[in-house]
Structures are given as structure tokens and as C-alpha cells.
């Protein structure tokens, strides 16, 4: 039987990526594996795929076998053995090497902060924040490329659908964790950009010196500076020279953001942004009233 057919059968059977299904066979050596100490938690459509691909070039960073483990939001019920099975063996990575993972959907999942804190209260968290207006439209176009439910929908139609779907997702977040997490990931165009609400949840559990917040604009224009800052934050060699030429997971746009669409988003996000900037004591160059 063709390998891809087998992989698709596994994915449908377990409702997970085929590499996640194979991870169950890695359990016996879990006690020898690196445990993650840093987490790139968000946000979606803010360059996290590219950033993580840069970080794992560093000889002092070990990565799991796939990028987005979706454990603290979607797969928590599978247990900690499932989670640890994705990470490399200590003997193969060296004593000085630290492990981390990147799942941008953690940032806005209501249950992720407490779950991650219980797992590792000393964790270091990295958040990339993008202008929520631009992030929302990028998110919409990204999902449009694979989700038939909104393939022919306008942006305003998608925003209207978001309200209904997320209401149900939050109501069933504990009883239907996989479906709820997928729906939040696919439809949270507005919700995900209300950054101050999500950050406050994380700060209930983690201190300010545990959370590094990065402006997407700086990551885009000066990735070397961002990477140096992250190395200092993670206490690893900051002189390492990263290759940042290749960008990953870039969105294909099927339309341009109209004046009316932009105006609606700016009006919605401006109070959230102002509250965020007051909270951080720093202002980013975002679209605002």
C-alpha cells in the first residue's frame, strides 16, 4: 500500500498528524528525553514558523520532531508521555542544550496558561505580536486556502461566522478539546488580536521576566536583533550567526483589505491596543484611530 495512503489512514483514525501517531512508540525512552524549558506561544500569523526555524539552527537548542505540538490546547488529554515523546534524547543533544517548542495557538487558548504553568512554572515564554488588523486579514486568507467552509466567503461574512463558531467552541472547550481548539485556530480572526486579554491570562501565572514580547515589525525588518534578544533571554550564546534569508509559511492573499474592512478592524482593535501599550509601557507602530 502507498505510504501516503497509510499516513492518511493513521491521521483519520487518530485525528492527528501521522508523525504524532508514531510518537506513541517512543514512550519507553521518555525518561531519557529533554524536557522543554522555553515555548514560542504565539501569536498565529506573526512569523512564528520562520522564527522557530531560525532558533533551531542554534547548537544549544533542541527541537521536537514537529513544530506545533498543540499539547496544552488540543492534545492535553493524551497525557504527558505523549507530549514528551516528541523531544530528542538527552544523550543525542548534549548537556548544555535546551529544548523548546512552538505552538502559536497556545497564546489565546483560555486553558493553556494554567496547564503550561503546572507543567513548568519556571518556563520562558516568547510572544510575537503583529498589528491585529493585518494579522486578522492574513489569518483569514491563510484559512481560506484550505478551509472550504469559508473558501467563497467575504471577510465580513467570515467575521460574522467567527462569533457563532467561537461561542460554541468556548462552551465545549473541555468536553470537545480537539474540535474547540481547531475552531479557535481557524476562526479567531478578531478574538486572537485582542492581545491584552490573552496576555493578562498568562501574567496570572508567569512573571514579566518570564515572558519576552516581540514586535512582528522588528522581526520582519531586523531578525538578527530579535534573535540576539532571544538568545540573551534564553541565556545561550548570543554571538551565534543565524541564517534568516528564508521565510516560511507566508500567506497567499486572495483579495486586498478594503477601506471599509480596515476601518471596522481599526475601530475594534484601537481600545485593545491602547490598553496593551499602557500595560507594556511600549507602543508599536500599528494602525489605530
DRENMI-297179 format. One record per residue: residue number from 1; x, y, z of N, C-alpha, C, O, CB in turn. Coordinates in steps of 0.1 Angstrom, whole numbers. Each point is the difference from the previous one (the first is absolute). Glycine has a CB too. Layout:
BEGIN
   num   n.east   n.north    n.up   ca.east   ca.north   ca.up   c.east   c.north    c.up   o.east   o.north    o.up   cb.east   cb.north   cb.up
   NUM        X         Y       Z         X          Y       Z        X         Y       Z        X         Y       Z         X          Y       Z
...
# end
This chain:
BEGIN
   num   n.east   n.north    n.up   ca.east   ca.north   ca.up   c.east   c.north    c.up   o.east   o.north    o.up   cb.east   cb.north   cb.up
     1        8       -12       0        -8         12       0        9        12       0       10         1       7       -29        -13       5
     2       15        23     -19         7         12      -1        2         6      14       -9         1       8         0          3     -32
     3       21         2      26         4          6      13      -10        11       4       -4         1      11        28         -7     -15
     4      -27        15      -6        -9         11       3      -14        -5       4       -7         6       8        20          8     -24
     5      -18       -25      10       -13         -5       3        0        -5      15       -9         2       7         5         -9     -31
     6       15         0      27         1         -5      14        0        12      10       -6         0      10        19        -20     -18
     7       -5        30       5         1         12       8      -14         7       2       -3         4      11        27         -1     -18
     8      -31        -2      -4       -13          6       1      -10        -8       8       -9         5       7        13          5     -29
     9       -3       -23      21        -8         -9       8        2         2      15       -9         0       8         8        -17     -27
    10       14        18      22         4          2      14       -5        13       5       -5         1      11        26        -15     -14
    11      -19        25      -5        -5         13       4      -15         0       2       -5         6      10        24          4     -23
    12      -27       -16       5       -14          0       1       -4        -9      13       -9         4       7         6         -1     -32
    13       10       -14      27        -3         -9      11        2         7      13       -8        -1       9        14        -19     -23
    14        6        27      16         3          6      12       -4        15       1        2         6      11        17        -23      -9
    15      -23        22     -13        -4         14      -1       13         9       3       -2        11       6       -22        -16       1
    16       35         0     -11        13          7       3        9        -2     -12       -2        -8      -9        -1          6      34
    17       14        10     -26        10         -1     -10        7       -14       1        1        -5      11         3         30     -10
    18        0       -30     -12         5        -14       0       13        -1       9        2       -10       6       -12          6     -29
    19       18        15      23        12         -1       9       -4         0      14        7        -5       9         6         17     -26
    20      -25        -6      21        -5         -1      14       -4       -14       3        2        -4      11        -9         28     -12
    21        1       -31      -8        -4        -14       2       12        -8       3        0        -9       9       -20         12     -24
    22       31        -1       7        12         -8       2        7         3      13        8        -8       6        -5          7     -30
    23       -6        13      30         6          4      13       -3       -10      11        8        -1      10        -9         25     -18
    24      -10       -31       8        -4         -9      10       11       -11       2        2        -5      11       -26         10     -16
    25       31        -9      -5        10        -10       0       13         5       7        9        -8       2       -19         -2     -23
    26       11        23      24        12          6       5       -1         0      16        9         5       6        -6          9     -27
    27      -14       -18      27        -3          1      14       11        -6       9        5         6      10       -29         -6     -15
    28       29       -12       1        10         -7       9       12         8       4        6        -2      10       -14        -19     -20
    29       12        30       1        12          8       2       -2        14       5        8         9       1         3        -22     -18
    30      -24        16      21        -3         13       4        8         5      12        2        12       1       -25        -16      -9
    31       26        -5      17         8          5      12       14         5      -4        7         6       9       -20        -23       5
    32       17        14     -26        13          4      -5        0        13      -9       10         4      -5        -3        -28       7
    33      -19        29      -3        -2         11     -10        2        14       7       -2         2      12       -13        -17     -25
    34       18        25       5         1         14       4      -15         4       3       -9        -3      -7        31          8      -7
    35      -23         3      24       -13          6       3        0        15      -4       10         7       3       -14        -23      17
    36       -6        21     -27         0         14      -4        1        10      11       -8        -1      10        -4         -6     -30
    37       20        17      18         1         11      10       -5        13      -6       -2        10       8        21        -22       3
    38      -20        13     -24        -5         13      -6      -11        -4     -10        0       -10      -6        23         22      10
    39      -32        -2      -6       -11         -2      -8       -3        12      -8       -2        11       5        -8        -27      11
    40        9        15     -30        -4         11      -8      -15        -2      -2       -5        -8      -8        28          9      -5
    41      -30         7      21       -15         -2       2       -9         8     -10      -12        -2       0        18         -3      24
    42        0        14     -32        -9          7      -9        7        13      -5       11         3       2       -31        -13      10
    43       11        17     -20       -13         -4      -3       -1        -5     -14        9         2      -8       -18         15      24
    44       -2       -22     -20        -2         -6     -13        1        11     -11       -5        11       2       -10        -29       8
    45       21        14     -21         3          9     -11        8        12       4       -2        11      -5       -19        -18      -5
    46       32         4      18         9         11       4       14        -4      -2        9         4       8       -26          4       8
    47       20       -17     -25        14         -4      -3        5       -10       9       13        -2       0       -10         24      -9
    48      -11       -30      16         6        -10      10        6       -11      -7       10        -6       5       -28         12      11
    49       13       -10     -28         6        -12      -7       14         4      -4       10        -8       2       -32          0     -10
    50       24        20       2        13          4      -4        9         2      12       12        -4       0       -22         15     -20
    51        5        -5      31         8          2      12        5       -13       6       12        -1       3       -25         22       1
    52        5       -31      -3         4        -12       6       10        -7      -9        9        -7       5       -31          5       6
    53       20         3     -24        10         -6     -10       14         6       2       10        -6      -2       -29          1     -14
    54       19        18      19        13          7       3        6        -5      13       11        -4       1       -19         24     -13
    55       -1       -21      23         5         -3      13        6       -14       1       10        -2       6       -27         16       3
    56       11       -24     -16         5        -14       0       13        -2      -7        6       -10       0       -29          3       2
    57       28        18      -9        13         -1      -6       11         1      11       11        -5      -2       -19         16     -19
    58        4        -5      32        10          2      11        4       -13       6       -8        -9       3        -2         31       2
    59       23       -24      -3         5        -13       5       -4        -3      15        1       -11       4        18         13     -20
    60      -24         8      23        -4         -2      14      -15        -2       1       -6         1      11        25         13      -4
    61      -26       -15     -18       -15         -2       0       -3       -13      -7        4        -3     -11        -8         28      11
    62       -4       -33       7        -6        -13      -6      -15         2      -2       -7         6       8        25        -20       4
    63      -22         9     -23       -14          1      -4       -8       -13       0        7       -11      -1        -1         31     -12
    64      -19       -20      15        -8        -13      -2        0        -4     -14        5         7      -9       -19         -1      29
    65        8       -18     -23         0         -5     -13       -9         7      -9        1        -1     -13         5        -21      22
    66      -16        29      -4        -8          9      -8       -2        14       7        3         0      12       -16        -20     -21
    67       10        30       2         0         13       6      -12         2       9        2         3      12         9          6     -32
    68      -23       -10      16       -12          4       8       -5       -13       7       -7        -8      -7         2         28      -8
    69        8       -22      27        -4        -12       8      -15         2       4       -7       -11       3        31          7       5
    70      -29        16      -6       -14          2       3       -4        -8      13      -11        -5       1         6          9     -26
    71       14        -5      34        -2         -8      12       -9         7      11      -10        -5       4        32         -7      -9
    72      -18        24       8        -7          7      11      -13         6      -3       -7         5       8        29          0       1
    73      -26        -6     -22       -13          4      -4       -8       -12      -5      -11        -2       4        20         25     -10
    74       -4       -30      -4        -8        -10      -7        2       -15       5       -9        -8       0        10         23     -19
    75       11       -18      23         4        -14       3        3        -3      14        6       -10       3         2          8     -26
    76      -12        11      32         3         -2      14       -5       -13       6        6        -5       9        -7         30      -7
    77      -11       -29      -7        -6        -12       6        8       -13      -4       -2       -11       6       -20         22      -8
    78       32       -10      -7         8        -11      -4       11        -3      11        6       -11       0       -11         16     -25
    79        8         4      33         9         -2      11       14         4      -3        4         2     -11       -18        -21      18
    80       22        20       4        13          5      -1       10        -9      -7       10         5      -6       -14          7      27
    81        2       -25     -21         8        -10      -7       -1         3     -15       10         0      -7       -12        -17      25
    82      -10        20     -22        -2          3     -14        8        13      -4        7         0     -10       -30        -10      11
    83       23        20       8         7         12      -3       15        -2       0        7         5     -10       -26          8      21
    84       24       -19      -1        15         -2       0        5        -8     -11       12         1      -3       -14          1      28
    85       -6       -11     -31         5         -9     -10        5         7     -13        7        -6      -8       -23        -11      17
    86       13        30     -10         4          8     -12       14         6       1        5         4     -10       -29          1       7
    87       29        -6      15        13          7       2       12        -9      -1       -1       -12       2       -11         28      13
    88       24       -11     -18        12         -8      -2        6        -6      13       -3         5      11         8          9     -31
    89        3       -24      18         7         -6      12       11         9       5        6         7      -8       -12        -30      -1
    90        7        24      22        11          8       6       14        -4      -6        8         9      -2       -22         -6      23
    91       16       -16     -22        13         -4      -4        4         4     -15       12         1      -3       -15        -20      18
    92       -7        22     -23         2          4     -14        1        15      -1        4         5     -11       -16        -25       4
    93        8        28      17         0         14      -1       10         7       8        3        12      -2       -27        -14      -3
    94       30        -4      16        10          7       8       -6         6      12      -12         4       0        25          0     -20
    95       -5        -3      31        -4          6      12       -4        14       0      -10         4       6        24        -20       5
    96       -7        24     -19        -2         15       0      -12         4      -9       -5        11       1        29         -8       3
    97      -29       -13     -11       -11          3     -10      -13         1       8       -3        -8       8        16         -3     -27
    98      -21        21      15       -14          1       6      -10        -3     -11        2         2     -12         6         15      28
    99      -20       -22     -12       -10         -4      -9      -12        10       1       -2         6      10         8        -30      -9
   100      -12        26     -13       -12          9       0       -9        -4     -11        3        -8      -8        11         27      17
   101      -26       -13      -9        -9         -3     -11       -8        13      -3        1        10       7        -3        -34       1
   102       -5        23     -20        -7         12      -5      -14        -4      -4       -2        -8     -10        23         19       2
   103      -31        -6      15       -14         -2      -3       -7        13       2       -4         3      11         4        -28      -4
   104       -2        33     -18        -6         13       2      -14         1       4       -5        10       5        20         -4     -22
   105      -22       -18      17       -14          0       5       -1        -1      15      -11         2       5         5        -13     -26
   106       17         9      28         0          1      14       -4        14       5       -7         1      10        25        -19      -9
   107      -13        28      -7        -1         13       5      -14         4       4       -3         6      10        22          0     -24
   108      -29        -9       5       -14          4       2       -9       -11       5      -12         3       1        16         14     -18
   109        1       -28      20        -8        -11       5       -3         2      15       10         1       8        -1        -17     -25
   110      -21        17      21        -3          3      14        6        -9      11        3         4      11       -24          6     -20
   111       23       -23       5         5         -9      10       15        -2       0        6        -6       9       -28         -5     -11
   112       29        15      -9        14         -2      -1        9         6      11        9        -7       4       -14          6     -29
   113        3        13      29         9          6      10        1        -8      13       11        -3       5       -17         25     -14
   114       -5       -26      15         0         -8      12        6       -14      -2        8        -5       8       -28         18       0
   115       17       -19     -19         5        -13      -3       16         0      -2        7        -8       5       -29          2     -16
   116       27        17       4        14          1      -2        7         3      13       11        -5       3       -15         12     -27
   117       -2         1      32         6          4      13        1       -13       9       10        -2       6       -20         25      -8
   118        0       -31       2         0        -12       8       11       -10      -5        6        -7       8       -30          9      -3
   119       27        -1     -18        10         -9      -6       14         6       4        9        -8       4       -25          1     -23
   120       18        20      17        13          6       3       -2        14       4        0         9      -8        11        -24      -9
   121      -12        18      30        -1         13       5       11        10      -2       -1        12       1       -13        -22      16
   122       26         4     -21        12          8      -3        2         2     -15       10         5      -4         0        -14      25
   123      -20         5     -29         1          1     -15        2        14      -4       -4        10       6       -11        -29      -8
   124       22        20      -9         3         13      -7       -9         0     -13        0        -9      -8        24         12      17
   125      -32         8     -10       -10          1     -11        4        11      -9        4        11       4       -22        -20      11
   126       16         7     -28         3         10     -11      -13         2      -7       -7        -9      -5        31          2       3
   127      -28        20       0       -12          4      -7        4        10     -11        7        10       3       -21        -14      18
   128       10         2     -33         1         10     -11      -14         6      -2       -9        -8      -3        29         -5      -8
   129      -21        26      12       -12          7      -3        0         8     -13       10         7      -2       -14         -6      27
   130       -6        -3     -33        -1          7     -12      -12         9       0      -10        -3       7        21        -16     -19
   131      -10        30       5       -12          9      -2      -12        -8      -2       -1        -8      -9        15         26      -1
   132      -24       -18      20       -11         -9      -1       -9         2     -12       -7       -10      -4         7         10      29
   133        0        12     -31        -7          2     -12        6        -9     -11       -7        -7      -7         1         31      14
   134       19       -23      -9         7         -7     -11        0       -15       4       -1        -8      -9        15         28       4
   135      -13       -23      17         0        -14       4      -13        -7      -3       -1       -11      -5        17         16      23
   136      -27         2     -15       -14         -6      -2       -2        -3     -15       -6       -10      -4        -3         23      24
   137       13        -3     -29        -2         -2     -14        9       -11      -6       -4        -8      -8        -3         32       6
   138       19       -25       8        10        -10      -4       -6       -14       4        1       -10      -8        19         26      10
   139      -25       -17      10        -6        -12       5      -12        -5      -8       -1       -11      -4         8         18      27
   140      -15         3     -27       -12         -3      -8        5        -6     -14       -6       -11      -4        -7         29      15
   141       22       -12     -17         5         -5     -13        7       -14       1        0        -8      -9         3         32       2
   142        5       -25      18         6        -13       3      -10       -11       1        2       -11      -6        17         23      17
   143      -29       -10      -3       -10        -11       2       -8        -2     -13       -4       -11      -2         3         17      27
   144       -1         4     -32        -7         -1     -13        6        -9     -10       -6        -6      -8        -2         29      12
   145       21       -25      -2         8         -9      -9       -3       -14       2        3        -9      -9        15         26       8
   146      -23       -21      12        -3        -14       3      -13        -4       6       -4       -11       0        28          9       3
   147      -32        12       1       -12         -2       7      -12         3     -10       -3        11      -3        13         -6      26
   148      -16       -15     -28       -11          1      -9      -12         8       6       -8         5      -8        15        -26      -3
   149       -8        21      24       -11          7       6        0        15      -2      -11         6       0        11        -24      17
   150       11        24     -19         1         14      -3        6         3     -14        4        11      -2        -2         -7      27
   151        0       -14     -33         7          1     -12       -6        11      -9        7         8      -7        -1        -32       8
   152      -19        25      -1        -7         10      -8       -6        12       8       -8         8      -5         3        -26     -11
   153        9        18      29        -6         11       8        8        13      -1       12         0      -2       -20        -18      18
   154        1        29     -14         7         13       1        6         1      14       -4        -8       9       -12         19     -26
   155       24        -1      19         6          2      13      -11         3      11        1        -6      11        20         14     -22
   156      -30         0       7       -11          3      10       -8       -12       3       -5        -2      11         4         26     -20
   157       -2       -32      -1        -7        -13       3        8        -9       9       -6        -6       9        -5          8     -32
   158       24        -2      21         8         -9       9        0         6      14        0        -8      10        15          2     -29
   159      -15        19      21         0          6      13      -13        -3       7       -1        -2      12        16         20     -20
   160      -26       -18       1       -13         -3       5       -1       -15       5       -5        -3      10        -5         21     -25
   161       16       -27       7         1        -14       3        9        -2      12       -3        -9       8         0          3     -32
   162       13        14      26         9         -1      12       -8         0      13        2        -8       9        16         18     -22
   163      -27         0      14        -7          2      13       -8       -13       3        0        -4      12        -2         28     -17
   164       -5       -30      -4        -8        -12       2        8       -12       4       -3        -7       9       -14         16     -25
   165       28       -11       8         8        -12       2        8         1      13        1       -10       7         1          7     -32
   166        4        14      28         7          1      12       -8        -1      13        4        -5      10        12         19     -22
   167      -28        -9      11       -10         -1      12       -1       -15       3        0        -4      12       -13         25     -19
   168       10       -29      -3        -1        -15       2       13        -6       4        0        -9       9       -18          9     -26
   169       29         4      11        13         -5       4        3         2      15        5        -9       6         3         13     -30
   170      -10         8      29         3          3      14      -10        -8       9        4        -4      11         5         27     -17
   171      -21       -25       2       -10         -8       8        5       -15       2       -3        -6      10       -15         22     -18
   172       25       -21      -3         3        -14       0       15        -2       1        6       -11      -4       -26          6      -9
   173       27        15      19        15         -1      -1        6       -11       8       11        -5      -3       -11         29       0
   174       -7       -29      14         5        -11       8       -6       -13      -5        7       -11       1        -5         26      18
   175      -14       -15     -24        -6        -13      -4        4        -4     -15       -1       -12      -3       -18         17      19
   176       22         5     -24         4         -3     -14       13         8      -3        0         9      -8       -24        -12       1
   177       35        -1      14        12          8      -1        6         2     -13        5        10      -4        -1        -17      26
   178       -4        -4     -30         6          0     -14       -8         9      -9        5         9      -6         4        -32       9
   179      -22        21      -4        -9          8      -9        1        15       5        0         9      -9       -15        -29       4
   180       14        22      18         0         14       4       13         7      -3        0        12      -5       -15        -18      24
   181       26        -1     -17        13          7      -3        2         2     -15        5        11      -4         5        -22      24
   182      -15         2     -28         0          2     -15       -8        12      -4        4         8      -8         0        -33       5
   183      -16        26       9        -9         11      -4        6        14       5       -1         9      -8       -19        -25      10
   184       26        16       9         6         12       5       12         4     -10        2        12      -3        -8        -17      27
   185       13        -5     -28        12          2      -9       -5         5     -13        6         9      -6         7        -26      18
   186      -24        11     -17        -5          3     -14       -8        13      -1        0         6     -11         1        -30       7
   187       -8        28      15       -10         10      -1        3        12       9       -8         9       0        -8        -26      -7
   188       27        17      14         2         11      10        6        13      -6       10         4       6        -8        -22      11
   189       -7        23     -28         6         11      -7        0        13       9       11         6       2       -19        -15     -23
   190       -3        12      28        -1         11       9        6        -4      14        8         7       6       -28          3     -19
   191       15       -21      18         3         -4      13       15        -1       3        4         4      10       -26        -17     -10
   192       29         7     -10        14         -2       2        8        14       1       11         0       6       -13        -22     -18
   193       -3        32       7         6         13       0       -3         9      12        6        11       1        -6        -12     -26
   194       -8        -4      34        -3          7      12       11        -3      10       -3        -7      11       -22          7     -15
   195       37         4       1        12         -5       7        0         2      15        5        -8       8         7         12     -29
   196      -17         8      26         1          3      14       -8       -10       8        5        -4      11        -3         28     -17
   197      -13       -29       1        -7        -10       8        7       -13       1        0        -6      11       -21         16     -20
   198       28       -14      -1         8        -13       0       12         2       9        3        -9       8       -11          3     -31
   199       15        17      22        12          2       8       -3         0      15        7        -5       8         3         19     -27
   200      -21        -8      22        -4          1      14       -2       -15       6        3        -2      12       -14         25     -16
   201        6       -32      -4        -1        -13       4       13        -6       3        2        -7      10       -23          4     -23
   202       31         5       4        14         -5       2        6         6      13        7        -7       7        -5          3     -32
   203       -4        17      27         7          7      11       -6        -4      13        5         3      11         0         16     -26
   204      -17       -26      15        -5         -5      13        9       -11       5        0        -3      12       -23          9     -19
   205       30       -13      -1         8        -11       3       15         2      -1        8        -5       8       -26         -9     -15
   206       22        23      -2        15          2      -3        3        14       3       -8         9      -3         8        -27     -14
   207       13        20      21         5         14       3        4         7     -13        2        -7     -10         5          0      33
   208       -5        20     -22         4          7     -12       14        -4      -5        2         1     -12       -16         18      20
   209       23       -23       1        13         -4      -5        0       -14      -7       10        -5      -4         0         19      22
   210      -22       -21     -18        -1        -13      -6       -6         1     -14       -1       -10      -8        -1          0      30
   211       -3        22     -26        -7          2     -12        7        10      -9        0        12       4       -22        -19       7
   212       27         3     -22         6         10      -9      -10         3     -12       -4        -9      -7        27          0      13
   213      -26        22      -7        -9          4     -10        7         7     -12        8         9       3       -26         -6      15
   214       16        -7     -30         7          5     -12      -10         6     -10      -11        -6      -2        29        -12       6
   215      -15        29      -9        -8          6     -11        3        -6     -13       12        -1      -4       -12         23      17
   216      -10       -27     -20         2         -6     -13        7         8     -10        8        -5      -8       -29         -7      12
   217       19        26      -3         6          9     -10       16        -1       2        7         0     -10       -27         15      11
   218       24       -16      11        15         -1       3        5       -14      -5       11         0      -6       -13         16      26
   219       -6       -26     -18         4        -13      -5        2         0     -15        9        -7      -5       -21         -4      25
   220        3        18     -26         0          0     -15       12         9      -5        6        -4     -10       -31          1      10
   221       27        14       6        11          9      -5       14        -3       6       10         3      -7       -28         14       4
   222       18       -22      15        13         -2       6        0       -13       8        1         0      12         3         25     -11
   223       -5       -37      -8         0        -13       7       12        -2       8       -1        -7      11       -14         -2     -29
   224       27        14      14        12         -3       8       -1         6      14        5        -6       9         8          6     -31
   225      -18        12      22        -2          7      14       -9        -8       8        2        -2      12         2         24     -22
   226      -15       -27       5       -10         -8       7        6       -12       5       -2        -4      12       -17         13     -26
   227       27       -16       6         6        -13       4       10         2      11        2        -8       8        -6          0     -31
   228       12        19      22         9          3      11       -7         2      13        5        -4      10        11         15     -27
   229      -27        -4      16        -8          3      12       -5       -13       6        0        -2      12        -7         24     -21
   230        2       -31       0        -5        -13       5       11        -8       6       -2        -7      10       -15          7     -28
   231       29         0      12        11         -8       6        4         5      14        3        -8       9         6          5     -33
   232       -9        16      26         2          6      13      -11        -5      10        3        -4      11         8         24     -21
   233      -23       -20       5       -11         -4       8        1       -15       4       -3        -3      12       -12         20     -23
   234       19       -25       2         2        -14       3       13        -4       6        3       -11       3       -18          7     -22
   235       24        14      20        13         -2       6        9       -10      -8        5        -9       6       -15         15      17
   236       10        -4     -36         8         -8      -9        9         9      -8       -2        12       1       -16        -30      -2
   237       28        12      -6        10          8      -7       -7        10     -10       -6        -4      -9        22        -15      12
   238      -15        32       0        -6         10      -8        8         4     -12       -4         8      -8        -7          0      28
   239       23       -13     -21         9          4     -11       -2       -10     -12        6         3     -11        11          6      27
   240      -25       -19     -15        -3         -9     -11       -6         7     -12       -9         9       2         6        -28      15
   241        7        16     -29        -5          7     -12      -10        -9      -6        3       -11      -5        19         22       1
   242      -34        -6       4       -12         -7      -6       -1         3     -15        4        11      -4       -16        -11      26
   243        6        -9     -29        -3          3     -14      -15         3      -1       -9        -8       4        27         -8     -12
   244      -21        28       4       -14          5       1       -6         3     -14      -10         7      -1        15          2      24
   245        2       -14     -33        -4          4     -14      -14        -6      -4       -8         6      -7        32         -5       1
   246      -26       -13      11       -12         -8      -4      -12         3       9        1        -3      12        14        -15     -22
   247      -26        23       5       -12          2       7       -9       -12      -2       -1        -6     -11         3         31       9
   248      -10       -29      12        -8        -12      -1      -15         3       3       -3        10       7        23        -24      -1
   249      -29         6     -11       -14          0       2       -6        14      -3       -9         5       8        12        -22      10
   250        1        23     -29        -5         13      -4      -14        -1      -6       -3       -10      -7        26         18       4
   251      -31         1       6       -14          0      -4       -2         4     -15        6        10      -4       -13         -6      28
   252       -1       -11     -31        -5          4     -13      -12         8       1      -10        -5       6        21        -15     -17
   253      -12        32       6       -12          9       2       -9        -2     -13        5         1     -11         8         15      26
   254      -26       -18     -12        -9         -2     -11       -8        13      -3       -7         0     -10         5        -24      17
   255        4        34       2        -6         13      -3        8        10       8        8        -3       8       -31         -7     -11
   256       20        23       1         6         10       8      -10         5      11      -12         0      -2        26          7     -18
   257       -8        -3      31        -9          6      10       -6        13      -4        7         9      -4         8        -20      21
   258      -28        12     -17        -7         12      -5        0        11      11        3        -3      11       -18        -12     -26
   259       12        27      11         0         11       9      -10        -3      11        3         3      12         3         13     -31
   260      -18       -20      15       -11         -3      10        4       -11      10       -2         1      12       -15          6     -28
   261       23       -18      11         5        -10       9       11         4       9       -1        -3      12        -5        -13     -30
   262       15        24      13        11          5       9       -6        10      10        4        -1      12        12         -1     -31
   263      -26        10      16        -5         10       9       -7        -8      12        1         4      11        -4         13     -30
   264       -5       -27      15        -6         -8      11       10        -6       9       -2         0      12       -17         -5     -28
   265       29        -1      11        10         -6       8        8        10       9        2        -3      12         1        -15     -29
   266        0        29      11         7         11       8       -9         4      11        5         2      12         8          6     -32
   267      -25        -5      18       -10          4      10        0       -10      11       -1         3      12       -13         10     -29
   268       13       -26      14        -1        -10      10       13        -2       8       -1        -1      12       -15        -11     -27
   269       27        12       8        13         -3       7        6        12       8        8        -2       9        -4        -15     -26
   270       -7        29      13         6         12       6        0         0      15       10         2       7       -16         10     -27
   271       -6       -14      27         0          0      15        8       -12       6        7         2      10       -29          9     -11
   272       22       -22      -6         9        -11       5       14         3      -1        8        -3       9       -26        -13     -16
   273       22        22      -4        14          4      -2        5        10      10       11        -1       5       -14         -4     -29
   274       -6        15      26         4         11      10        2        -7      14       10         4       7       -23         13     -20
   275        4       -26      17         2         -6      12       12        -9       1        7        -1      10       -32          1      -8
   276       28        -6     -13        12         -8      -1       13         8       1        9        -4       8       -21        -12     -23
   277       13        27       8        11          9       1        2         6      14       12         1       5       -15          4     -29
   278       -8        -2      30         1          5      14        6       -11       9        8         3       9       -28         13     -13
   279       15       -28       2         4        -11       8       15        -3      -2        7        -3      10       -30         -7     -11
   280       28        10     -11        14         -3      -3        9        12       2       12        -2       2       -20        -14     -19
   281        3        28      17         8         12       1        8         2     -13       11         5       0        -9         -8      24
   282       -8        -2     -35         7          1     -13      -11         0     -11      -10        -6       1        30         -7       8
   283      -17        21     -19       -10          1     -11        6        -5     -13       12         3      -4       -22         17      15
   284        2       -28     -19         4         -5     -12       -6         8     -12      -10         7       2        13        -30       8
   285        3        23     -21        -5          8     -12      -11        -8      -7        2        -7     -10        21         18       7
   286      -35       -11       9       -12         -7      -5      -10        10      -5        0        12       4         5        -31      11
   287      -14        14     -23       -12          8      -5       -9         3      11       -6       -10       6         8          0     -29
   288       -5        22      26        -9          4      11       -7        13      -3        4         8      -8        11        -20      25
   289      -26        14     -10        -7         13      -1        8        11       8       -4        11       1       -18        -23      -4
# end
